[in-house]
Amino acid sequence: FISPLYTAMLAAWSLPCCFTILLGLLELCRAQYEHLGYPHGYPQGYPEPEQEQYSAPELPPDTPRIQLRLAGDKRKHNEGRVEVFYDGEWGTVCDDDFSIHSAQVVCRELGYLEAVSWFPSSKYGKGEGRIWFDNVQCNGKEKTLALCTSNGIGVSDCKHTEDVGVVCSDKRIPGFKFINSMANNSLNIQVEDVRIRAILSSYRKRVPVTEGYVEVKDGGKWKQICDVEWTKHNSRVICGMFGFPGERKYNARVYKMFARRRKPSYWDYSVNCTGNEAHVSSCKLGHAMAAKANSTCGGGTPVVVSCVPGRAFSPTSMTGFRKAFKQEQTLVRLRGGAIVGEGRVEVLKNGEWGTICDDNWSLLSATVVCRELGFGSAKEALSGGRLGQGMGPVHMNEIECSGFEKSITECFFNKESLGCSHEEDAAVRCNVPAMGFQERLRLSGGRNPNEGRVEVLVERNGSQAWGTVCSDGWGTIEAMVVCRQLDLGFASNAFQETWYWPGEVSADPVVMSGVRCSGTEMSLSQCLHHGAHLTCPKGGGRNAAGVSCSETAPDLVLNPQIVEQTTYMEDRPMFMLQCAYEENCLSTTSSETPANSYRRLLRFSSQIHNNGQSDFRPKAERHSWVWHDCHSHYHSMEVFTHYDLLSLNGTKVAEGHKASFCLEDTDCEEGIEKRYECANFGEQGITVGCWDTYRHDIDCQWIDITDIKPGDYIFQVVINPNYEVPESDYSNNFMKCRCRYDGHRIWMYSCHNGKAMVHQPLVERQFYIIHAVLLRCSTTLLDLKDNSTRK
């Protein structure tokens, strides 16, 4: 029984209590939006660009009012055919008398910092309509193309086969203000910058930023876009720009509540995208928004996008990101690129990887490839084997995509068109999410920004501190990861001593040791290492790890057909194998073989191509090459190739090796001159587009199979097995064949390039990785024991 008086007292107490609880909940909701912490809600690593005042150019009253855009068959968003809007009609510009100064005026008028180059003869396709300008001559300082000298607007004797195109810089003019003097909704968007600004606290703490307001920077100020005319196609383009393959729904109620609390500053226009643009600057302007005091947009709210990242870029806290990039198994892959998201496009067809011809290769088709692989839209479609030449067949040519295909294999292509060579291999550079990795690594003390001691930013005692990396076991693979993380291309050298690079003394202490990378990591922190329990006998400072990076790298590929066609077996007397015996090119049982007995040799030729972008040079300088009297030549590498005969279960039963006694250009493709010849102590190497052939009748070009029983085997060749020389792609350094030996004859068949079975350097690397894991586990157990003792 509860008395009425008690009930009244309880009610009187409950009202202020409930009110207090509601206030607390409101504060929690408010905390969802407040404490942005960083400028505009961006985490560290997203610095605001320097502000610069931009004033629109003042034109003489009689200047023809024109608008410009870049159109046609683009391979980058900031290039294309120059088109002019005048008198209610779009037209083009003739290439007669056009120069880089004219291109400079065009690019500046479009809001880019400068012109990079220009192209005549309708490189970006033929335009339509009038040819508004002909015989254009600019000095580069004009404020609009209409002020340059020409035949007069609309006066031309050109055809559209002479339409001119330009390539502008990636960077926009700070503070650039778009002025739409034509009130035409088909103009391209010209804004200084675009970003996704995280609003909800849960998204501000994530890297990468996948959800938030879409903001454009116009006139040096960040502005929101009204969502009244916003579509899914627009969101798809925005997400693609920031490295995300798709978009998804979001909780609109939360953002409406935030918009009511803080008055947005809206941009003057809406956006109209088709969904297959690679960049928002290729979209068209929608209607001008009739905003009242720049605070409302017809009952709408600021545009919000929520993007779906690829599997390799799942959001996580900046300190907790540890996943290495692992390519999903698809019918398409990228090869030869320096960083994640770029490379030569290769397609799997009938069990064989091949390339794509660059005929009609466009930004649209390249974007299909990028989204298929879990990246965003393409920022560049490359042609002419720019990222190295592939091997095997050219599977696709004259590709035409709508932009919405799930795979490049769904696009139309000309099955009858043949004749493309690997000089025309297509490649892409995709937009990838901003992970902030570059902010946690630096090179110190080098002569230029591409070299130096490796220094990493770590958390020590609750604060951020720079330190060095222990050089024990530091090699090419780890150096490759560093150069990739800093967006400096490929590693050209990995250094275990850096005494000649004086870095900052405060960064001398070792903060990372036991580093072992697989080569697919996007950040050095993703590689296995000792963690907090460091062990480094030599210490850091001048014994720390260092790297030098290069924009290009070689890429060696073995021709499997040559191996298959030249294989044979020879019984050779021991007295003719003395030089080979001295160089350890025979099996261990040969030491007990009489001089008049025979060794059975599996012989073959090998043709090794350099399909990369720079020459393959030995790691050792010529002063350290080793002279071998027996064969009268210099060895420039200790081991150049491994030859292994394996059982069907992968057990090694016989082996050989090839010391690089003579790296030289045996033959080259048409139009390429030989550069390396090792006669008379000449320079050694393999030029891009050339190959080095080791004939079957050369010493050590064999495997000693004297002790092998008849049966079926796997023959394996590994080039550059110790990763002594950096390459753009190590996955094609392996070749495998099926091998059958009946005791009297031997056959090689099904030879192909591809991933090899585990070989010794990988075994050693795996041993070190297991050792690192065990060390981390043991130290963790010791910590647990210490904690339990204290308790």
Secondary structure, DSSP 4 states (H G I P E B T S, - for coil): ---HHHHHHHHHHHHHHHHHHHHHHHHHHHHTTS---SGGG--TT-PPPPP----PPP--TTS---EEEEESS-SSTTEEEEEEEETTEEEEEB-TT--HHHHHHHHHHTTBS-EEEEE-TTTT----S-EEE-S-B--S--SSGGGSB-S-TT-----GGGB-EEEE-SSBPTT-----SS--TTPBP--SEEEEE--SHHHHTSBS--EEEEEEEETTEEEE-BSTT--HHHHHHHHHHTT-SEEE---HHHHHHHHHHS---B-SEEEE--S--SSGGGSEEEEEP--STTS-STT--B-EEEEE--GGG--B-TTT--PPP-----SEEEES-SSTTEEEEEEEETTEEEEEB-TT--HHHHHHHHHHTT---EEEEE-TTTT----S-EEE-S-B--S--SSGGGSB--SS-----GGGB-EEEE------GGGGEEEEE-SSTTEEEEEEEEEETTEEEEEEEB-TT--HHHHHHHHHHTT--EEEEEES--TTS---GGG-SEEE-S-B--S--SSGGGSB--TTS---TT-SGGGB-EEEEES----EEE-HHHHHHH-EEEEEEGGG-HHHHHTT-S-GGGGGS-TTSEEEEEE--EEEEE-SSS-B--SS-GGG-EEETTTTEEESSS-SEEEEEE-TTS-EEEEEEE--S----SEE-TT-------GGG----B-TTEEEEE-TTSTT-EEE-TTPPSEEEEEEEEESTT--S--S-STTSEEEEEEEE-SS-EEEEEEEESPPPP-HHHHHHHHHHHHHHHHHHHHHHHHHHHHHHH-
